[in-house]
Amino acid sequence: MPLSRLPLATLLLSFLFFYFLLRFIYSLFWVPWKLQLHFKRQGLRGPPRHPIFGNSGEIRDLIARAQSEPLAAGFGHEIMERVMPHYYHWSRRYGKTFVYWFGSKPRIALADPDLIKEVLVNASGCFEKVGFNPLSGQLFGQGLVGLEGDKWARHRRIANSAFNMERVKGWVPEITTSTRNMLEKWERNGLDGHEFEIEVHKELHNLTADIISRTAFGSNYEEGKLVFQLQEEQMLLVSQAIRSVYIPGFRFIPTKKNRRRRILEKKIRESLRKLIEINGEVSQSTKNLLGLMTLANRNQEEGERIGIEEIIDECKTFYFAGKETSANLMTWVLLLLGLHQEWQTRAREEVARVCGSHSSPTIESLTHLKLIGMIIDESLRLYPPAVMLMRQSCKDVKLGAMVIPANTQLYLPMTAIHHDMKLWGEDAEKFNPLRFSETRKHFAAFFPFGLGPRICVGQNLATVEVKIVLAMILQRFSFIVSPSYVHAPMQLLTLQPQYGAQILFHKI
């Protein structure tokens, strides 16, 4: 470089340095400070904010401490301190509505059902999903869970068509076949008439993996087995990533975890591409999810077309969500009925009365399993698959008495609402399915599948398959919770037993 140009280059570098320094100070110090004053003027309190990373380190420490030991001896349902420890501790110190910080982003915890309803029903369009960071987004890709706007609407129309109740009714034979195969394997364990122990959490994950494979993708568990295995490892990495503030560009650093993330992502996409090639043509005639997406891929209207990479992203979403949510719900239902024998007896009597002792449930008989439905709802209340929901304001908006600035994240503590004694009575921590025989006091007191336009699109399938599986188990077995079971609910994207779910079965 000529000497005459050196001062100009130095000046330019100095300018860039001070420009980025000022931006850094502005975004990480000045803006959060102004927001803190804004919230303070409205009476919102919370834990002290630490520079740069906010309260994320405290959250990780509280979660690690909570998961380091199980709940107290016994099988109580007071799970908040273990599954959402930061909310549990901070809400007791600062009130049910408080503000904390994830990096430079403010998060407002809301436990008022009126405000939660306003956020989730979202008629004004002021609240949207919180976007994934580049590390946590790998699990779902650009699938329905993370989309917004017109693209979300297009994908949602296809998913609604794939999972409407009429189509789910047609999948009952596949669900009963998959369940029967699992139960026949279990029966071989009990041929000698003695009790036998099964770790049902893993078994039920294999079952729901087979069901979502058959019903949505026209394949079976064996064909999708590699995808499920890779996604389980990916889920562990994602659960770690979402608890830390993402530093821009970090995903490009060749750390051990980043290298593994890239390998998993590549293998999953390659496996799904092969499954789409194998099953896509056949699925078009059945119009399951894969078939409808394949048809949309060939749609000549540019605005309605779904590309092959979008199909892969949706397959990632539904392979994971279709297995995870239903399996965890079934696990908690069996544990609760294993613990509460009187409700197990009543449920078995209803199944015998409606379905008989040996006949598989039909779509007609499922509508008459009222108590089974209440047991499922009560299980969802006490142990919702998602312990919380997140939303973000897309503009300055008034919410109740608060003025929420744009880009403020809202933490909706579902588990706290589901266990609130003001909403559910003094027995809110008890298992009592009959509470669902009465009308709820508030629309937003119970929302395990969400509310509003983004309510879980797979709700119909999940409810039907859990009813069928539970009815068929009750026809064949009585069961109790094994003495080897350790009660340790844990949030790992979804709520699941940290050490598995060991249950003792006896053939009827």
C-alpha positions in Angstrom: 0.0 0.0 0.0 1.4 3.5 -0.9 2.4 5.5 2.1 0.2 8.4 0.9 -2.9 6.2 1.3 -2.0 4.8 4.7 -3.7 7.7 6.7 -6.9 7.2 4.7 -7.0 3.5 5.4 -6.3 4.1 9.1 -9.0 6.7 9.2 -11.5 4.2 7.6 -10.6 1.4 10.0 -10.9 3.8 12.9 -14.3 4.9 11.7 -15.5 1.3 11.3 -14.2 0.4 14.7 -16.0 3.3 16.4 -19.2 2.7 14.4 -19.4 -0.9 15.5 -18.4 0.1 19.1 -21.2 2.6 19.2 -23.7 0.1 17.8 -22.6 -2.4 20.4 -23.0 0.1 23.2 -26.3 1.3 21.8 -27.9 -2.2 21.4 -26.5 -3.9 24.5 -26.5 -1.0 27.0 -28.5 2.0 25.9 -31.6 0.3 24.6 -32.0 -2.2 27.5 -31.4 0.7 29.9 -34.2 2.7 28.3 -36.5 -0.3 28.3 -35.7 -0.9 32.0 -36.8 2.6 32.8 -40.0 2.1 30.7 -40.9 -1.1 32.6 -40.0 0.4 36.0 -42.4 3.3 35.4 -45.2 0.8 34.8 -44.4 -1.0 38.1 -42.8 -4.1 36.4 -40.1 -5.6 38.5 -37.7 -8.5 38.1 -34.3 -9.9 38.8 -31.3 -7.6 38.2 -30.2 -7.6 34.5 -26.6 -8.6 33.9 -24.8 -6.9 30.9 -24.7 -8.7 27.6 -26.2 -12.0 28.7 -29.1 -10.8 30.9 -30.5 -13.5 33.2 -29.7 -16.5 30.9 -26.9 -17.7 33.2 -29.2 -17.7 36.2 -31.8 -19.6 34.2 -29.3 -22.3 33.2 -28.1 -22.6 36.8 -31.6 -22.9 38.2 -32.5 -25.6 35.7 -29.3 -27.6 36.3 -29.9 -27.4 40.1 -33.6 -28.5 39.7 -32.7 -31.5 37.5 -29.8 -32.6 39.8 -32.2 -34.4 42.1 -35.8 -35.9 41.8 -38.8 -34.5 43.6 -39.3 -35.4 47.2 -40.3 -39.0 48.0 -43.6 -40.0 46.7 -45.4 -39.0 43.5 -46.8 -35.5 44.0 -47.9 -33.3 41.2 -46.3 -30.0 42.5 -43.9 -29.9 39.5 -43.4 -26.1 38.9 -40.2 -25.8 40.8 -38.6 -28.6 38.8 -39.8 -27.9 35.3 -39.7 -24.1 35.2 -37.6 -23.1 38.2 -36.8 -19.6 37.1 -40.5 -18.7 36.9 -41.2 -20.5 40.2 -38.6 -18.5 42.1 -39.0 -15.1 40.5 -42.8 -15.1 40.5 -42.7 -15.6 44.3 -40.3 -12.7 44.6 -41.6 -10.2 42.1 -45.2 -11.3 41.5 -46.9 -13.3 38.7 -46.2 -10.6 36.1 -42.5 -9.6 36.0 -39.7 -8.8 33.6 -36.4 -10.6 33.1 -33.8 -10.5 30.3 -32.5 -13.0 27.8 -29.4 -11.2 26.5 -30.5 -7.7 25.6 -34.1 -8.9 25.0 -36.7 -8.3 27.7 -39.1 -11.1 28.5 -42.3 -10.4 30.4 -43.8 -13.4 32.2 -47.6 -13.3 32.1 -49.8 -15.5 34.2 -53.1 -13.5 33.8 -55.6 -15.7 31.7 -57.2 -12.5 30.2 -53.8 -11.3 28.9 -52.8 -14.8 27.7 -56.1 -15.1 25.8 -55.4 -11.7 24.2 -51.9 -12.7 23.2 -52.7 -16.1 21.8 -56.0 -15.4 20.1 -54.2 -12.4 18.6 -56.9 -10.9 16.4 -54.9 -7.7 16.1 -51.9 -9.4 14.7 -49.6 -7.7 17.2 -48.1 -10.9 18.6 -46.1 -13.5 16.7 -43.9 -16.5 17.3 -40.4 -15.9 18.6 -38.0 -16.8 15.9 -35.4 -19.6 16.2 -31.8 -18.8 16.5 -29.6 -20.6 13.8 -28.7 -23.4 16.3 -32.1 -24.2 17.7 -33.8 -23.8 14.3 -32.2 -26.8 12.9 -34.7 -29.2 14.5 -37.7 -27.8 12.7 -36.0 -26.0 9.8 -38.4 -23.7 8.0 -41.4 -25.8 8.9 -44.9 -24.7 10.2 -43.8 -24.2 13.8 -41.4 -21.3 12.9 -43.1 -19.7 9.9 -45.0 -16.4 9.8 -47.2 -14.5 7.3 -48.3 -15.7 3.9 -45.9 -18.7 3.9 -47.3 -19.9 7.3 -50.9 -19.5 5.9 -50.1 -21.6 2.9 -48.4 -24.4 4.9 -51.2 -24.2 7.5 -53.9 -24.8 4.9 -52.2 -28.0 3.8 -51.6 -29.2 7.3 -55.3 -28.4 8.3 -56.4 -30.5 5.3 -54.1 -33.4 6.2 -55.1 -33.5 9.9 -58.8 -32.7 9.8 -61.1 -35.0 11.9 -62.5 -36.8 8.8 -59.1 -37.8 7.7 -58.0 -38.8 11.2 -61.1 -41.0 11.4 -59.8 -42.9 8.4 -56.5 -43.6 10.2 -58.1 -45.5 13.1 -57.3 -49.0 11.6 -53.6 -48.0 11.2 -53.5 -46.7 14.8 -55.1 -49.9 16.2 -52.8 -52.1 14.1 -49.6 -50.3 15.4 -51.0 -50.5 19.0 -51.9 -54.2 18.7 -48.4 -55.0 17.5 -46.9 -53.3 20.6 -49.3 -55.0 23.0 -48.8 -58.4 21.6 -45.0 -57.9 22.2 -45.9 -56.9 25.8 -48.1 -60.0 26.3 -45.3 -62.3 25.5 -43.5 -60.9 28.6 -46.5 -61.9 30.7 -47.2 -65.5 29.5 -46.3 -67.0 32.8 -49.0 -64.9 34.6 -46.5 -62.9 36.7 -46.1 -59.1 36.7 -43.6 -57.8 34.3 -41.9 -54.4 34.1 -41.8 -52.2 31.0 -40.1 -48.8 30.6 -43.1 -47.4 28.7 -41.7 -44.0 27.8 -39.4 -45.6 25.2 -42.0 -48.0 24.0 -44.6 -45.3 23.5 -42.1 -43.2 21.5 -41.6 -46.1 19.2 -45.3 -46.6 18.9 -46.1 -42.9 18.1 -43.2 -42.9 15.7 -44.8 -45.7 13.8 -48.2 -44.1 13.9 -47.1 -40.7 12.5 -45.0 -42.5 9.9 -48.0 -44.6 8.7 -50.7 -41.9 8.9 -48.8 -38.8 7.7 -46.1 -40.2 5.4 -47.3 -43.5 4.2 -44.3 -45.4 5.5 -43.5 -47.2 8.8 -41.3 -46.8 11.8 -38.5 -48.9 10.3 -38.3 -46.6 7.2 -38.1 -43.5 9.3 -36.1 -45.0 12.2 -32.9 -43.3 11.3 -34.6 -39.9 11.2 -36.1 -40.4 14.6 -32.8 -41.5 16.1 -31.0 -38.5 14.6 -33.7 -36.1 15.7 -33.4 -37.3 19.3 -29.8 -36.4 19.4 -30.6 -33.1 17.6 -33.2 -32.4 20.3 -30.6 -32.6 23.1 -28.3 -30.1 21.3 -31.2 -27.8 20.6 -32.4 -27.9 24.3 -28.9 -26.7 25.2 -28.8 -24.0 22.6 -32.1 -22.3 23.5 -30.9 -21.8 27.1 -27.9 -19.7 26.0 -27.9 -16.3 24.2 -26.8 -16.8 20.6 -23.7 -14.8 19.6 -24.0 -13.9 15.9 -21.7 -16.0 13.8 -21.1 -18.6 16.5 -22.6 -21.4 14.4 -19.6 -21.1 12.0 -17.0 -21.8 14.6 -15.9 -25.4 14.3 -16.7 -26.5 17.8 -17.4 -30.2 18.5 -21.1 -29.5 19.0 -21.3 -27.3 15.9 -19.7 -30.0 13.8 -22.1 -32.6 15.1 -25.0 -30.3 14.4 -24.0 -30.0 10.8 -23.5 -33.7 10.4 -27.0 -34.4 11.9 -28.6 -31.8 9.8 -27.1 -33.3 6.6 -28.0 -36.9 7.5 -31.6 -36.0 8.4 -32.2 -34.0 5.2 -30.7 -36.8 3.1 -32.8 -39.5 4.8 -36.0 -37.4 4.4 -35.2 -36.8 0.7 -35.0 -40.5 0.1 -38.3 -41.1 2.0 -40.0 -38.5 0.0 -38.8 -40.1 -3.2 -40.0 -43.5 -2.1 -43.4 -42.5 -0.7 -44.3 -39.2 -2.4 -46.0 -40.7 -5.4 -48.0 -43.3 -3.5 -49.0 -40.7 -0.9 -50.7 -38.4 -3.5 -53.5 -40.9 -3.9 -54.2 -41.1 -0.1 -53.8 -37.4 0.4 -52.0 -37.7 3.7 -49.6 -34.9 4.7 -46.8 -36.0 2.4 -49.2 -36.5 -0.5 -50.7 -33.1 -0.1 -47.3 -31.4 0.1 -46.2 -33.4 -3.0 -49.2 -32.2 -4.9 -48.5 -28.6 -3.8 -44.9 -29.0 -5.1 -46.4 -29.5 -8.6 -48.9 -26.7 -8.3 -48.5 -24.4 -11.3 -49.5 -21.3 -9.4 -46.2 -19.9 -8.2 -47.6 -18.4 -5.0 -49.1 -21.7 -3.9 -46.1 -24.0 -4.8 -44.1 -25.7 -2.1 -40.5 -26.5 -2.9 -38.8 -29.8 -2.1 -36.7 -28.1 0.6 -39.9 -26.8 2.2 -41.4 -30.3 2.1 -38.2 -31.6 3.9 -38.6 -28.9 6.6 -42.3 -29.9 7.2 -41.3 -33.6 7.4 -38.8 -32.6 10.0 -41.4 -30.8 12.0 -44.1 -33.5 11.9 -41.8 -36.4 12.3 -40.6 -34.8 15.6 -43.8 -33.2 16.9 -46.1 -36.1 15.8 -44.0 -38.5 17.9 -42.9 -36.4 20.8 -46.1 -34.8 22.1 -48.3 -37.9 21.9 -45.7 -40.3 23.4 -45.1 -38.0 26.4 -48.8 -37.5 27.0 -49.4 -41.3 26.9 -46.6 -41.8 29.3 -48.0 -39.4 31.9 -51.5 -40.9 31.5 -50.2 -44.4 32.3 -48.2 -43.1 35.2 -51.2 -41.3 36.7 -53.5 -44.3 36.3 -50.8 -46.6 37.7 -50.7 -44.3 40.7 -54.5 -43.7 41.0 -55.9 -47.2 40.9 -59.5 -46.1 41.5 -59.5 -44.1 38.3 -57.9 -46.9 36.4 -60.7 -49.2 37.5 -63.4 -46.7 36.5 -61.7 -46.1 33.1 -61.5 -49.9 32.5 -65.2 -50.3 33.3 -66.0 -47.5 30.8 -63.9 -49.2 28.0 -65.6 -52.6 28.7 -69.1 -51.0 28.6 -68.4 -49.0 25.4 -66.0 -51.2 23.4 -66.4 -54.6 25.0 -63.5 -56.7 26.5 -61.8 -57.7 23.2 -63.0 -55.5 20.4 -60.7 -52.7 19.2 -62.1 -49.2 19.6 -63.8 -47.7 16.6 -64.3 -44.0 15.7 -67.9 -44.3 16.8 -67.0 -45.8 20.2 -64.3 -43.2 20.9 -67.0 -40.5 21.1 -68.6 -42.4 24.1 -65.4 -42.7 26.1 -66.2 -39.6 28.1 -64.3 -40.5 31.3 -61.2 -41.5 29.2 -61.4 -38.0 27.6 -61.5 -36.4 31.0 -58.6 -38.4 32.2 -56.6 -37.3 29.2 -57.5 -33.7 29.8 -56.5 -33.9 33.5 -53.2 -35.4 32.5 -52.7 -32.6 30.1 -53.5 -30.1 32.8 -51.0 -31.5 35.3 -48.3 -32.5 32.9 -48.7 -30.5 29.6 -46.3 -31.5 26.9 -45.1 -27.9 26.6 -44.6 -26.3 30.0 -44.8 -22.8 28.5 -45.4 -20.8 25.3 -43.5 -17.8 23.9 -44.7 -14.9 21.8 -43.2 -11.6 20.7 -44.7 -8.2 20.1 -44.2 -7.1 16.5 -45.0 -3.4 17.3 -45.7 -1.2 20.3 -48.9 -2.4 21.8 -51.1 -1.9 24.9 -51.8 -5.2 26.8 -54.0 -4.8 29.8 -52.6 -1.8 31.7 -49.1 -2.3 30.2 -47.6 -0.7 27.2 -45.4 -3.4 25.6 -42.6 -2.1 23.3 -42.0 -3.8 19.9 -39.8 -6.9 20.0 -40.6 -7.7 23.6 -40.8 -11.4 24.3 -43.7 -12.8 26.3 -43.3 -15.9 28.5 -46.7 -17.6 29.0 -46.2 -20.1 31.9 -48.7 -22.8 30.9 -47.9 -25.1 33.8 -48.4 -22.3 36.4 -51.9 -21.5 34.9 -52.8 -25.2 34.8 -51.9 -25.5 38.5 -53.4 -22.2 39.7 -55.7 -22.8 42.7 -57.6 -19.6 41.9 -58.6 -21.1 38.6 -58.9 -24.8 39.5 -59.7 -24.8 43.3 -57.9 -25.9 46.3 -57.3 -29.4 44.8 -55.4 -28.0 41.8 -52.4 -30.2 42.6 -54.5 -33.3 42.8 -55.5 -35.7 40.0 -59.3 -35.3 39.6 -60.6 -36.0 36.0 -64.1 -35.1 37.0 -63.2 -31.4 37.2 -63.5 -31.5 33.4 -67.2 -32.5 33.6 -67.8 -28.9 34.5 -67.4 -25.8 32.3 -64.1 -24.1 32.9 -64.1 -20.7 34.6 -61.9 -19.1 32.0 -61.2 -19.8 28.3 -57.4 -19.5 28.8 -57.2 -21.6 32.0 -56.4 -24.7 29.9 -54.4 -24.5 26.7 -52.2 -27.6 26.3 -52.3 -27.3 22.5 -52.3 -23.5 22.4 -55.1 -21.2 21.5 -56.1 -19.2 18.5 -54.9 -19.5 14.9 -51.7 -21.3 15.8 -53.4 -24.0 17.9 -51.6 -27.3 17.4 -52.7 -28.7 14.0 -52.1 -32.3 15.2 -54.5 -32.0 18.1 -57.1 -34.3 16.5 -54.6 -37.0 15.8 -53.0 -36.8 19.2 -56.4 -37.0 21.0 -57.7 -40.0 18.9 -54.5 -42.0 19.2 -54.2 -41.5 23.0 -57.8 -42.6 23.4 -57.2 -45.7 21.3 -53.9 -46.7 22.9 -55.2 -46.2 26.5 -58.5 -48.2 25.8 -56.6 -51.1 24.2 -54.1 -51.2 27.2 -56.9 -51.2 29.7 -58.6 -54.1 27.9 -55.5 -56.3 28.3 -53.6 -55.2 31.4 -53.9 -53.9 34.9 -50.8 -51.9 36.0 -49.1 -50.1 38.8 -46.2 -47.7 39.0 -43.0 -49.7 39.6 -41.0 -49.2 42.8 -38.1 -48.5 40.5 -39.7 -45.4 39.1 -38.2 -42.1 40.1 -40.5 -39.1 39.8 -38.5 -36.4 38.1 -40.4 -34.5 35.4 -38.0 -32.6 33.2 -38.4 -30.1 30.4 -36.4 -31.1 27.4 -38.3 -29.1 24.7 -41.3 -31.2 25.9 -42.2 -32.4 29.4 -40.9 -36.0 30.0 -39.7 -38.3 32.9 -36.0 -37.7 33.3 -35.3 -41.4 34.3 -37.9 -43.1 32.2 -41.3 -44.5 33.2 -41.2 -48.0 34.7 -44.6 -49.6 35.1 -45.5 -53.1 36.3 -48.2 -54.8 34.1 -50.3 -57.9 34.8 -52.3 -59.5 32.1 -56.1 -59.6 32.7 
